[in-house]
Amino acid sequence: MTEDMTPDLDPTADASRAVEATLFAAAEPLSVQDVAAYVGEDIDIKGALKLLQELYATRGIELVERGGKWHFQTAGDLAHILRREREENRKLSRAAIETLAIIAYHEPVSRAEIEAIRGVQISKGTLDVLMEAGWVRPAGRRETPGRPLTFATTPAFLAHFGLASRRDLPGIDDLRAAGLLDPVDLAFESMDFEARAEIDGDRDDPDLENDEDEA
């Protein structure tokens, strides 16, 4: 009688291997639903992700979640090994940086609300640059007069700055303690967007100065 030498497969380990292979081969970060489309709905994907995250915690690459999507990346303490010096063809202007900060802390936010905080009009190019970078996206229209378009950050913004979610953004107290607040930043604390809903219909307010910053 021949003894069956086929090893018993651990269902949990087998599921983790399937999820691992899917994430490794993916060209971009995947959500739990995205992974399920490849490996099937019957697999405990969240459990497999947790197991893989623990498995890779001490390795040269790590499994991270950014904005609800998962991907492998170089371990943070080894990033310097792979860093290469390169010429930056384009840097964000102060206008773009301030606009990005306002959107990140107050999204979804309309153009008029951004201008009300900064005190100057923003050029169309400023928002275009942020959207081309993949950090900002249109977030629908507000149900107020004029139905202004609002903007919000993207998962790519979270991934670029190493944030799991917007909850990881530094708070006002943290920024003040680090000496990073200026008059524009301080306006974040006192800005009441609900009270400024009517601003959305006044995009051509002559009291607003032209934004001289180029994107």
SVG drawing of the C-alpha trace seen along z (x, -y; Angstrom):
<svg xmlns="http://www.w3.org/2000/svg" viewBox="-29 -95 51 97">
<polyline fill="none" stroke="black" stroke-width="0.4" points="0.0,0.0 1.5,-3.3 1.5,-6.0 0.0,-9.4 2.9,-11.8 0.9,-14.9 1.3,-17.6 -1.7,-19.1 -2.1,-22.7 -2.9,-25.4 -6.0,-27.2 -4.9,-30.4 -1.3,-30.3 -2.7,-29.4 -5.0,-32.4 -2.1,-34.6 0.0,-33.4 -2.8,-34.2 -3.2,-37.7 0.6,-38.2 1.0,-37.2 -1.9,-39.5 -0.4,-42.5 3.1,-41.7 2.0,-41.6 -0.3,-44.6 0.7,-47.8 -1.0,-50.0 -2.3,-49.7 -5.4,-47.6 -8.4,-47.8 -9.8,-44.7 -12.5,-44.6 -9.9,-44.7 -8.0,-41.8 -11.3,-39.8 -11.9,-40.2 -8.7,-38.2 -8.6,-35.7 -12.3,-35.2 -14.9,-36.3 -14.5,-33.1 -11.1,-34.0 -10.5,-35.9 -8.7,-38.8 -8.5,-41.1 -7.1,-38.2 -4.5,-37.4 -3.5,-41.1 -2.9,-41.2 -0.9,-38.1 1.2,-39.4 1.7,-42.7 3.1,-40.9 5.2,-38.6 6.9,-41.5 7.2,-43.8 10.9,-43.0 11.9,-42.6 13.3,-44.8 9.9,-45.5 6.7,-46.1 3.0,-45.9 1.2,-49.1 -2.3,-50.5 -2.8,-54.0 -6.3,-55.4 -7.9,-52.0 -5.6,-50.5 -2.7,-48.1 0.7,-47.8 4.3,-46.7 7.0,-49.4 10.6,-49.6 11.0,-49.6 11.2,-53.1 14.6,-52.6 16.1,-51.3 14.8,-54.0 18.1,-55.9 19.8,-52.9 17.6,-53.2 17.4,-57.0 19.0,-58.6 19.8,-62.2 17.6,-63.6 16.8,-67.0 13.4,-68.3 11.9,-69.7 9.1,-71.4 8.5,-72.4 5.2,-73.5 4.8,-77.2 3.8,-78.7 0.3,-79.1 0.0,-75.4 1.4,-74.4 -1.1,-76.6 -3.9,-75.4 -3.0,-71.7 -2.8,-72.3 -6.3,-73.9 -7.8,-71.1 -6.2,-68.4 -7.4,-70.0 -10.9,-71.0 -12.0,-68.8 -14.3,-68.8 -13.7,-72.5 -14.7,-74.8 -12.4,-77.2 -14.2,-80.2 -13.6,-78.8 -9.9,-78.3 -9.7,-81.9 -11.5,-83.2 -8.9,-81.6 -5.9,-82.7 -7.4,-86.2 -6.4,-86.1 -7.8,-84.5 -6.0,-81.3 -5.2,-80.7 -6.7,-77.8 -3.2,-76.5 -2.7,-76.0 -5.4,-73.4 -4.4,-71.9 -0.9,-71.3 -2.2,-69.5 -4.6,-67.4 -1.8,-66.5 0.3,-65.4 -2.5,-63.1 -2.9,-64.6 -6.2,-66.4 -9.4,-65.4 -12.9,-66.9 -15.2,-65.8 -18.6,-66.7 -20.8,-69.8 -22.1,-71.4 -25.9,-71.8 -25.7,-75.6 -26.5,-78.4 -24.3,-78.1 -23.5,-74.4 -19.7,-75.0 -17.3,-72.2 -15.4,-71.0 -12.0,-69.4 -10.5,-66.7 -7.2,-64.8 -6.5,-61.4 -5.0,-58.1 -1.9,-59.1 -1.6,-62.2 -1.7,-59.9 0.8,-57.5 3.3,-60.3 3.3,-61.8 3.2,-58.4 -0.2,-58.8 -2.6,-56.0 -5.5,-58.4 -6.3,-62.1 -6.5,-61.5 -2.7,-61.2 -2.3,-64.8 -0.5,-66.9 -2.9,-69.0 -2.8,-72.7 -1.2,-72.4 1.5,-70.2 2.2,-72.7 2.3,-75.6 4.7,-73.7 7.0,-73.1 6.9,-76.8 5.3,-76.0 2.2,-78.2 2.0,-81.5 -1.0,-83.9 -2.5,-81.7 -2.2,-78.6 -3.8,-80.4 -6.8,-81.2 -7.6,-77.4 -8.6,-77.7 -11.2,-80.4 -12.6,-79.7 -16.3,-78.7 -17.2,-77.1 -20.9,-76.8 -21.1,-80.5 -19.3,-81.2 -21.6,-79.1 -22.8,-82.2 -19.3,-83.0 -19.6,-80.4 -21.8,-82.6 -19.3,-85.6 -16.3,-84.3 -15.7,-87.7 -15.7,-89.7 -13.6,-92.8 -12.3,-92.7 -10.3,-89.6 -6.9,-90.4 -5.4,-88.6 -3.1,-85.7 0.4,-86.6 1.8,-83.2 2.2,-81.0 1.5,-77.3"/>
</svg>
